């Protein structure tokens, strides 16, 4: 009799706070006070929401979270925000300071009822880490064949291929992935589907 599948919790399964989202919705504007509600929806249509407020000065701030856990426990706590000057010299790059690990990070995941850095749960894994071996080989060998989204990214408005006469890291990363299309080995494809593959 086969064993029951034991799927560990993955980073992709978790709700998260993202500084990119907060910046887009003006929670990180200098010398400002902002409040609102963030709502998530899962694949089945179930929704969860939290109240968020931010107090920001020139280069630091604090984010306050309010929500109800498991329909009965009221949660309220603060997350410190810090910033540093962008490498491009334009504006600031913001970071959460995880209230549980002290790490500077760009995302906080909902772990055990609180938003914190993913390392707060040492058993947390990424989906790719638990993929069957055959899937990992497939993605490594042939994944580039299906990366059409890279072309869309490459031709986005204001996409920069060069900065100060040097190729940007983003452009170099995309070109590297697209060049893998020319390196696909059909023998590897046969190996993936052969009966002898383990």
N, C-alpha and C positions, 0 to 999 in steps of 0.2 A: 504494500500500500504506500502511495506517495506521501511525502511530507507536506504539511500545510505551508504555504508561502509565508515568509516572515519579512515583510518589507519595512526597512527602517525609515524613520522620518528624514526627509531631505530638505535642503535649503529652499528648493522650489515649492515645497508644500506650505511654506510659512507666509503669513501676512508680513508686510514690511513697511517701514517708513523710509522714504527716499528724499535726499536733499534736493535732487533735481526737480522733483514734484513740488516741494515746499518753495523753492526759489521761483518756479513758474507761477505760483499762486500768491506771490508777494509776502510770504511769511519771513523772508530774510532781507527785506528792504531796510537799509540803514536808518537808524533813529525812528523806528516805527513800532507800533503795537498792532497786532493782527490776531483775529480769532476766526474759527470756522469749524467745519465738520468734515472728516475724511471718511469715505464709505468704500468698502470693498465688496465685490460680488464674486462668488465662486461659480464653478461650472454648472451647478444645479440651480443657480439663481438665488441662493441664500445670501443675505447681506449682513455685514457687520459695520459698525461705525464708531468713531471716537471723536471727542471734542478736542480741538487743538488750539492753543494760543501761544503767541510768541512775543517776546519783548527783545528788541534788537537795538544795540547802540552802534557805534561806528564799525567795530570789528569783532564783537562778541555778542552773546545773547543767551537766552534761556527759552526752552520750549516746555510748555506744561501740557500734560496729557490727562484727560478724564474719560473713563469708560467703565462699563459694567462687565465683569468677568463671570461667565457661567450663569448669567441671568440673576445673580444675587450679590456678588461682591463688588463694591465700589472701589475703583482704582484711581489714584491721583498721585502723580509724581512729576518731577522736573528733570529735563535733560539739558545739560550745558552745551552751548554751541561755541565753537572757536573758528577762526579763519586765518588764512595766510594769503599773501599777495600772489596772484597768478604768475606762472612762469612766463606768460606772454606779456606781463605788465599791464593787463587790462582787468581791473576789478579784483574781487576776492574769491578765493575758493573756500567754501564752508565745510565744516566737519562736525559731526556729533562727537561728544565725549561720552562713551558708553557709561551709564551710571553703575554698571555691575562689574565691568572689566577694566575701565579706565582707558580703553583703546580709542584712538581717533579713527573715525570711519565715515563712509558716505551713506551707508545703509544700516538700519537696525531692524532685526527680525523679532517677531512675537514668539518668545520662547518661555514656556511655563508661566504664561499670563503677563509677561512684561517685555517691552521692546528693548532688545540688547544686542550686542555684537554676536555674530554666529558662533564665535569660539566659546561663548558662555556654556554651550552644550558640546562637550568633547566628542559625543557620539554622532553629531550631526554630519551628514554627508551630502554631496551633490549627486544629482540623478546619474550623471555619467560614471560616477564611482561604483554604482551598483548595476550598471548595464551588463548583460551577458557578454562574454568575451567576443562572441561572433558579431555583436552589434558594434563593439568598440573598434574591431578590426575594419568593419564595413565603413564606419564613419571616418576613421583615419585614412582609409584608402580611397574612398569614393565620395566623401562628404563634400569636397570642393565642387563636384559635378552639379550639386544642387544649390549652390550658394548664390542664387540669382539676386537675393537681397543686397549682396555686396555691390552689384552694378548700380542699383538704385541709390545706395549710399554714396557711391563714387560720383554720381551725377546730381547730387543734391545742390540746391542753390547755396552759394557761399562756401561750398566745400573747398578747403585749401589743400593743394597738393604740395606747395612749397611755402616755406617761411624763412625770410632772411637768406634766400638763395639755397636753402637746404630742404631736402624732402622731409615732409612731416611724418611723424611716427604712425599716425592714423593711415596715411596714404600708403606707407611702406607695408603696414600690416595687411591692408586690403589687397595690394598687388601680390604679396606673397601667397595669400590664399587662392587668388585667382590663377596664379601661375601653376598651382598644383594640378589644375585641370589637364595640363600637358604631360603629367607624370603618372597618369592612371595606368596600372598594369593589368591587362586582361587575365593574366595567369592568376593574379590574386582573386579575381572575381570567380574563376573556376574553382579555386581552392576553397572559397567560402561556401560553395554549394556542393562540394564533394562529400561523399559519405564518410571519407576518412578524416574529415576535419573535426577536431576536438575543441 
